[in-house]
Amino acid sequence: MGGFATETNTSSPIPTGIKSFTDEVFRRRDASLDPTAPWTAPQRAWRRMAEAEGWEVLESISAFAQPAGPTTRAAWETMRTMLIEDLRAAMPVDGVLLFMHGAMVAEDCDDCEGATLAAVREVVGPGVPVGLELDLHCHLTAEMMRQATAIVTYKEYPHTDLAHRAEELFDIIAATIRGEVRPTMASADARMVGIWRTSLPPVRRFIERMQALEGRDGILSVSFAHGFPWGDVPDVGARMLVVSDGDAAKAQALADTLAGELWAMRHEAATKYLSVEEALRRVAASEGLTVLADVADNAGGGAPSDSSFLLEAILDHGLEGFVFGYVWDPLAVRLCQEAGEGAVFDLRLCGKLGPASGRPLDLTVKVERLVEDHSQTGLGGTPAPLGDSAWVSCRGVDIVLTAVRSQPYAPDGFELLGIDLAARRGIVLKSMQHFHAAFEPVAAQILYVTTPGAIAPDFATLELAKRTVPWWPRVADPFA
């Protein structure tokens, strides 16, 4: 078992090199044995389940990088080579389990997962089951479908089910090894590009319908591959994936049916995005803590996480009691460390990575707290590194600066710095959705705010030159 993962925003100004992986997690042969290693919930589940069967587990690379621009050729080749070398050394094997993303693009490859599967298949041959767990924001490609025995994507957004989906995939591959099932996959293109939050009632009902179909009438698994809208690749967009037990026609018919249901609820399932001014008015008129999701500057979508649009508006309106984070700025963190806790000095924040980051803000700040090697609780319950971090305040607004780029996942990233969220009126989170599960219990309301950031959710105007099939909302009826 093994894998490497990142989500590629093909327009991001941030290159993804090998250090982008080592900043998060880069382990070889032992990641599942370390409960502190980030992004290892699937590998730990697979080891536990395999050893319960009395099977020997051979582990290869486990690597993850924050979403950004295309992965360099050197990094891509290094990780793929490690995986294949370890697989060759382990042969013969009875099965292979891979944990990847599905939207990784390298300098010379639009489908890193498909190419990895092809290399794995070349080593193990046609008879060995190969299972692949993917992020639901994957590009489901024909090459992946050809080379894998079974593919399972997360069902939840935010991704709270990494381990559960790993267990689902393990059961399918284990049954295949024992000769009990014969997985057959089919997919259907819903001809849509967008974002679907499983916390919204119509999407929640759809996910529950998918799960109710599994384990009945020969259906082994159902996945809704949302796609990653900011990846300019031929297979970008939403697709349904069905794994049946040896019945290709049944799998295809169900995939087509579910894609049709997804299309029918496209308007009902759309998220309401607010302008900055409208969002701030909603905060002023409410009690309790309001979460404002700065979706266009989400590090989890490849954005720089240093845009100034919301912070500038809050300061210009003279609003107090707000928390703002995380701002990726290693240099600003270093300057705060040099100044020390309690220092008051002039500091330039935000607006550094390019036009999508807005203009830089020259502020007089107070250094409230410094923490080295800071982290937060990440997806799957493993730590998500933030690096050296600083909490600074300016005119009644608290700003969290980090040396490692990451979106907020849980309140503990702020609370461990000493910030009391219960005493605040608003918190701006540079995130699209992954904050939702952990912040919903402490929020009076959650508002999704759009700004001119790097990943503004205007799906009709996205530059997707490589997709040749029309998509909604660019085209009112892409099936015509």
HELIX and SHEET records of a PDB file:
HELIX    1   1 ILE A   18  THR A   22  1                                   5    
HELIX    2   2 ALA A   31  LEU A   33  5                                   3    
HELIX    3   3 ALA A   41  ALA A   52  1                                  12    
HELIX    4   4 ARG A   73  ALA A   90  1                                  18    
HELIX    5   5 CYS A  112  VAL A  124  1                                  13    
HELIX    6   6 ALA A  142  GLN A  147  1                                   6    
HELIX    7   7 LEU A  162  ILE A  177  1                                  16    
HELIX    8   8 PRO A  201  LEU A  213  1                                  13    
HELIX    9   9 ALA A  248  ALA A  264  1                                  17    
HELIX   10  10 VAL A  276  ALA A  284  1                                   9    
HELIX   11  11 VAL A  295  ASP A  297  5                                   3    
HELIX   12  12 ALA A  299  GLY A  301  5                                   3    
HELIX   13  13 PHE A  309  ASP A  316  1                                   8    
HELIX   14  14 PRO A  330  ALA A  339  1                                  10    
HELIX   15  15 PRO A  355  SER A  357  5                                   3    
HELIX   16  16 LEU A  379  GLY A  381  5                                   3    
HELIX   17  17 ASP A  412  GLU A  415  1                                   4    
HELIX   18  18 LEU A  421  ALA A  423  5                                   3    
HELIX   19  19 HIS A  436  PHE A  439  1                                   4    
HELIX   20  20 GLU A  440  VAL A  442  5                                   3    
SHEET    1   A 3 GLY A   3  ALA A   5  0                                        
SHEET    2   A 3 ILE A  61  PHE A  64  1                                        
SHEET    3   A 3 VAL A  25  ARG A  28 -1                                        
SHEET    1   B 3 VAL A  96  PHE A  99  0                                        
SHEET    2   B 3 VAL A 130  LEU A 134  1                                        
SHEET    3   B 3 ALA A 150  THR A 153  1                                        
SHEET    1   C 3 PRO A 183  ASP A 189  0                                        
SHEET    2   C 3 ARG A 239  ASP A 245 -1                                        
SHEET    3   C 3 ILE A 219  ALA A 225 -1                                        
SHEET    1   D 9 TYR A 273  LEU A 274  0                                        
SHEET    2   D 9 GLN A 445  VAL A 449  1                                        
SHEET    3   D 9 THR A 290  ASP A 294  1                                        
SHEET    4   D 9 GLY A 426  LEU A 429  1                                        
SHEET    5   D 9 PHE A 322  TRP A 328  1                                        
SHEET    6   D 9 VAL A 397  THR A 402  1                                        
SHEET    7   D 9 PRO A 383  CYS A 394 -1                                        
SHEET    8   D 9 LEU A 361  THR A 377 -1                                        
SHEET    9   D 9 VAL A 344  LEU A 349 -1                                        
END                                                                             
